[in-house]
């Protein structure tokens, strides 16, 4: 009896890389090729300036496309890290139309040792494009998806290009288990721990001494959300982080601070609200009220966009499953 199972056409592709690009491309390439092999279930070998790809036709051709994109990026003097390749491979495996070239060449220059920040997922790329195009952008999604990090990169880039004259970074100082009044120190010392993540992102992208000089001059301001009241922010790039912990009144107050030639990015995770019971999250309310206004853009991240350690995605998934079970069986 003849088998009805479809046969898999196995092919061997040969790619030749020559000239100056060859040295750049093959430098540190082995780890990237191993990642491509593992994800596509194929065999890749390099002999001289040629690469041979052996495996099922569909996977081999997909790997060929990816290698061509890596070659083009390398020819422009950029060096792809294994984690950059991994995020593209995971997206391709999920069936997403992803071009690592489009992601990588859509980089955001910042004044730091890293030179530029790149989006690692398609949603991150859309987020960067939205920030470039719109004056008010909401980035909503779980921790680790790069919402604040990329907004910070865009703010620094805008300051470098003199598109704005200052950066304002704000966060609501909401207690998560501790009361501010019982914490030691003056008001600055009380709220400083809440602003620490913003400082961390800033110092990662900008030389520490330069960042401190800009903070001292007031070019970069990092402050609790309460300090925004009564102000009009012109010619500024403003980021509101952890916006799920704003009240309805605070969110309205913040959004109406936006002045001429200013841009704001509001980030938050609507599943992690630390407000007292009975208080409505300003971010959740704003999502309902403002979603139809032209000129305001909402970008939604998912656990697929988590760009921290690979186990973070598994942790988020495990908690989602546990919370779903708890809702289905509240007595257990």
C-alpha positions as CSV (number, residue, x, y, z in Angstrom):
1,X,0.0,0.0,0.0
2,X,1.4,3.4,-1.1
3,X,2.1,5.9,1.7
4,X,-0.1,9.1,1.6
5,X,2.4,11.1,3.7
6,X,3.8,14.1,1.8
7,X,7.5,13.8,1.0
8,X,9.9,16.5,2.2
9,X,12.1,17.8,-0.6
10,X,15.6,18.1,0.7
11,X,18.0,20.5,-1.1
12,X,21.5,21.9,-0.8
13,X,22.0,25.6,-1.2
14,X,25.3,27.2,-1.9
15,X,26.1,30.8,-1.0
16,X,29.3,32.5,-2.0
17,X,30.6,35.5,0.0
18,X,33.6,37.3,-1.4
19,X,35.6,40.5,-1.0
20,X,35.8,42.7,2.0
21,X,32.4,41.6,3.2
22,X,33.7,38.1,3.7
23,X,36.0,38.9,6.6
24,X,33.2,41.0,8.3
25,X,30.6,38.3,7.7
26,X,32.6,35.3,8.9
27,X,33.9,37.0,12.0
28,X,32.1,35.5,14.9
29,X,29.6,33.8,12.6
30,X,29.7,30.3,14.0
31,X,27.4,30.8,17.0
32,X,24.8,32.5,14.8
33,X,24.9,29.7,12.2
34,X,24.4,27.1,15.0
35,X,21.3,29.0,16.2
36,X,19.9,29.0,12.7
37,X,20.6,25.3,12.4
38,X,18.9,24.4,15.7
39,X,15.8,26.5,14.9
40,X,15.3,25.3,11.4
41,X,16.5,21.7,11.8
42,X,19.0,21.9,9.0
43,X,22.7,21.5,8.5
44,X,24.9,24.5,7.7
45,X,28.6,24.3,6.8
46,X,31.2,26.9,5.8
47,X,34.1,26.1,3.5
48,X,36.4,28.9,2.5
49,X,34.1,31.7,1.5
50,X,31.1,29.5,0.7
51,X,28.2,28.4,2.9
52,X,26.3,25.2,2.3
53,X,22.7,24.7,3.6
54,X,21.2,21.2,3.6
55,X,17.7,20.4,4.7
56,X,14.0,20.6,3.8
57,X,13.4,23.0,1.0
58,X,11.2,25.5,2.9
59,X,13.5,25.6,6.0
60,X,16.6,25.8,3.8
61,X,15.3,28.7,1.8
62,X,14.2,30.5,5.0
63,X,17.7,30.1,6.4
64,X,19.2,31.3,3.2
65,X,17.1,34.5,3.3
66,X,18.1,35.1,6.9
67,X,21.8,34.6,6.1
68,X,21.5,37.0,3.2
69,X,20.1,39.6,5.6
70,X,22.9,39.0,8.1
71,X,25.4,39.4,5.3
72,X,23.8,42.7,4.2
73,X,23.8,44.0,7.8
74,X,27.5,42.9,8.3
75,X,28.5,44.6,5.0
76,X,27.4,47.9,6.6
77,X,29.8,47.4,9.5
78,X,27.3,46.2,12.1
79,X,27.8,43.1,14.2
80,X,24.8,41.0,15.1
81,X,24.8,39.4,18.5
82,X,23.3,35.9,19.0
83,X,20.4,37.4,21.0
84,X,19.5,39.6,18.0
85,X,19.4,36.5,15.8
86,X,17.4,34.5,18.4
87,X,14.5,37.0,18.6
88,X,14.2,37.0,14.8
89,X,14.3,33.2,14.8
90,X,11.6,32.9,17.4
91,X,9.3,35.3,15.5
92,X,9.9,33.3,12.2
93,X,9.1,30.0,14.1
94,X,5.8,31.5,15.2
95,X,4.9,32.3,11.6
96,X,5.4,36.0,11.8
97,X,6.6,38.0,8.8
98,X,9.9,39.3,10.3
99,X,12.9,40.8,8.6
100,X,15.9,41.1,10.8
101,X,17.3,43.6,8.3
102,X,14.3,45.9,8.8
103,X,14.5,45.5,12.6
104,X,18.3,46.1,12.8
105,X,18.5,48.9,10.3
106,X,15.7,50.7,12.1
107,X,18.1,51.4,15.0
108,X,18.0,54.4,17.3
109,X,21.3,56.2,17.7
110,X,22.1,57.3,21.3
111,X,25.1,59.0,22.8
112,X,26.7,56.0,24.5
113,X,29.2,53.3,24.1
114,X,26.5,51.1,22.5
115,X,26.1,53.6,19.7
116,X,22.5,52.6,19.0
117,X,19.5,50.7,20.3
118,X,17.7,48.3,18.0
119,X,14.2,46.9,18.2
120,X,14.2,43.1,18.7
121,X,10.6,42.3,17.8
122,X,8.1,43.6,15.2
123,X,6.0,45.2,17.9
124,X,9.1,47.1,19.1
125,X,9.7,48.3,15.6
126,X,6.1,49.5,15.3
127,X,6.5,51.2,18.7
128,X,9.5,53.2,17.5
129,X,7.7,54.2,14.3
130,X,4.7,55.3,16.3
131,X,6.9,57.5,18.6
132,X,8.4,59.1,15.5
133,X,5.0,59.8,14.0
134,X,2.7,60.6,16.9
135,X,3.0,63.2,19.7
136,X,1.2,60.9,22.2
137,X,1.9,57.2,22.3
138,X,0.8,54.6,24.8
139,X,2.9,51.5,25.2
140,X,0.9,48.8,27.1
141,X,2.2,45.4,28.0
142,X,4.1,43.2,30.5
143,X,7.4,43.9,32.1
144,X,10.5,43.2,30.0
145,X,9.1,44.2,26.6
146,X,11.2,47.3,26.3
147,X,8.4,49.9,26.6
148,X,10.4,52.3,28.8
149,X,13.8,51.4,27.5
150,X,12.9,52.2,23.9
151,X,11.0,55.4,24.9
152,X,14.2,56.5,26.7
153,X,16.3,55.8,23.6
154,X,13.9,57.8,21.4
155,X,14.0,60.7,24.0
156,X,17.8,60.8,24.0
157,X,17.9,60.6,20.2
158,X,15.5,63.5,20.0
159,X,17.7,65.6,22.4
160,X,20.8,64.7,20.4
161,X,19.2,65.9,17.2
162,X,18.0,69.1,18.9
163,X,14.3,68.2,18.2
164,X,13.6,69.0,21.8
165,X,15.5,71.0,24.4
166,X,14.9,68.8,27.4
167,X,13.7,65.4,28.6
168,X,11.3,64.9,31.5
169,X,10.9,61.4,33.0
170,X,8.1,60.9,35.5
171,X,6.7,58.1,37.6
172,X,3.8,57.9,40.1
173,X,5.2,57.2,43.6
174,X,2.7,54.5,44.6
175,X,3.3,52.3,47.6
176,X,3.5,48.6,47.0
177,X,3.3,47.4,50.6
178,X,5.1,50.3,52.3
179,X,3.8,53.8,53.1
180,X,5.9,56.7,52.0
181,X,5.4,58.5,55.3
182,X,7.1,55.7,57.2
183,X,10.2,55.6,54.9
184,X,13.3,57.4,56.2
185,X,14.6,60.6,54.8
186,X,13.3,63.8,53.1
187,X,10.9,63.8,50.1
188,X,13.7,63.2,47.6
189,X,15.0,60.2,49.5
190,X,11.4,58.8,49.9
191,X,10.6,58.9,46.1
192,X,14.1,58.1,44.8
193,X,13.6,54.3,44.9
194,X,10.5,54.7,42.7
195,X,12.6,56.6,40.0
196,X,15.6,54.2,40.1
197,X,14.5,52.2,36.9
198,X,14.5,55.5,34.9
199,X,18.0,56.3,36.1
200,X,19.2,52.8,35.3
201,X,17.9,53.0,31.7
202,X,19.4,56.5,31.3
203,X,22.9,55.5,32.5
204,X,22.9,52.4,30.3
205,X,22.5,54.6,27.2
206,X,24.5,57.7,28.2
207,X,27.9,58.3,29.8
208,X,27.3,58.7,33.5
209,X,29.2,62.0,33.8
210,X,27.4,63.5,30.9
211,X,24.0,62.3,32.2
212,X,24.8,63.9,35.6
213,X,25.7,67.2,34.0
214,X,22.5,67.3,32.0
215,X,20.5,66.5,35.2
216,X,22.3,69.2,37.1
217,X,21.5,71.7,34.3
218,X,17.8,70.6,34.2
219,X,18.1,69.4,30.6
220,X,17.1,66.0,31.9
221,X,14.6,65.9,34.8
222,X,13.5,62.8,36.7
223,X,10.7,63.5,39.1
224,X,7.6,62.0,40.7
225,X,4.3,62.6,38.8
226,X,3.0,64.9,41.5
227,X,5.7,67.4,40.4
228,X,4.0,67.8,37.0
229,X,0.9,69.6,38.4
230,X,0.6,73.2,37.3
231,X,3.2,73.1,34.7
232,X,3.1,73.4,30.9
233,X,5.9,71.4,29.2
234,X,7.0,73.0,25.9
235,X,9.8,71.7,23.6
236,X,10.2,68.5,25.7
237,X,10.1,64.8,25.4
238,X,8.2,63.5,28.4
239,X,7.9,59.8,29.5
240,X,5.4,58.7,32.1
241,X,6.4,55.2,33.3
242,X,4.3,52.8,35.4
243,X,1.2,54.7,34.3
244,X,-1.1,51.9,35.4
245,X,-0.6,53.3,38.9
246,X,-1.9,56.7,38.1
247,X,-5.4,57.7,39.2
248,X,-8.0,59.0,36.8
249,X,-7.3,62.6,38.0
250,X,-3.5,62.2,37.7
251,X,-3.7,60.9,34.1
252,X,-5.9,63.8,33.0
253,X,-3.6,66.2,34.8
254,X,-0.5,64.7,33.1
255,X,-1.9,64.6,29.6
256,X,-3.0,68.2,29.8
257,X,0.6,69.3,30.6
258,X,1.7,68.7,27.0
259,X,2.9,72.0,25.4
260,X,4.0,73.1,22.0
261,X,6.7,71.0,20.1
262,X,6.4,68.3,22.8
263,X,6.0,64.6,22.6
264,X,5.0,62.1,25.3
265,X,5.2,58.4,25.7
266,X,3.1,56.7,28.4
267,X,4.0,53.2,29.4
268,X,2.4,50.7,31.8
269,X,1.2,47.1,32.5
270,X,-2.5,47.1,33.1
271,X,-2.2,43.7,34.8
272,X,0.0,45.1,37.6
273,X,-2.0,47.9,39.2
274,X,-0.9,48.7,42.8
275,X,-3.6,51.3,43.5
276,X,-5.8,51.0,46.6
277,X,-9.0,49.0,46.2
278,X,-11.7,51.0,44.6
279,X,-9.3,53.4,42.7
280,X,-9.6,53.3,38.9
281,X,-6.3,53.1,37.0
282,X,-5.8,56.2,34.9
283,X,-4.1,54.2,32.2
284,X,-7.0,51.7,31.9
285,X,-9.5,54.6,31.8
286,X,-7.4,56.6,29.2
287,X,-7.3,53.5,27.0
288,X,-11.1,53.5,26.9
289,X,-11.6,57.3,26.5
290,X,-8.8,58.2,24.1
291,X,-8.5,55.2,21.7
292,X,-10.6,56.9,19.0
293,X,-8.7,60.2,18.9
294,X,-6.6,60.8,15.8
295,X,-3.0,61.6,16.7
296,X,-2.9,59.3,19.7
297,X,-1.4,55.9,19.2
298,X,-1.8,52.8,21.4
299,X,0.8,50.0,20.9
300,X,0.2,46.7,22.7
301,X,3.0,44.4,23.7
302,X,2.6,40.7,24.7
303,X,4.8,38.1,26.4
304,X,6.2,37.4,22.9
305,X,7.9,40.8,23.0
306,X,9.8,40.1,26.3
307,X,13.4,40.7,25.6
308,X,14.9,39.8,28.9
309,X,16.4,36.4,29.9
310,X,14.5,33.6,28.0
311,X,13.1,32.3,31.3
312,X,11.2,35.5,31.8
313,X,8.8,34.5,29.1
314,X,8.3,31.2,30.8
315,X,7.7,32.9,34.1
316,X,5.1,35.2,32.6
317,X,3.4,32.3,30.9
318,X,3.3,30.3,34.1
319,X,1.7,33.1,36.1
320,X,-0.9,33.7,33.4
321,X,-1.9,30.0,33.6
322,X,-2.0,30.1,37.4
323,X,-4.2,33.3,37.4
324,X,-6.5,31.7,34.8
325,X,-6.9,28.6,37.0
326,X,-7.6,30.8,40.0
327,X,-10.4,32.7,38.2
328,X,-11.9,29.4,37.0
329,X,-11.7,27.8,40.5
330,X,-11.7,30.7,43.0
331,X,-12.2,28.4,46.0
332,X,-9.0,26.3,45.3
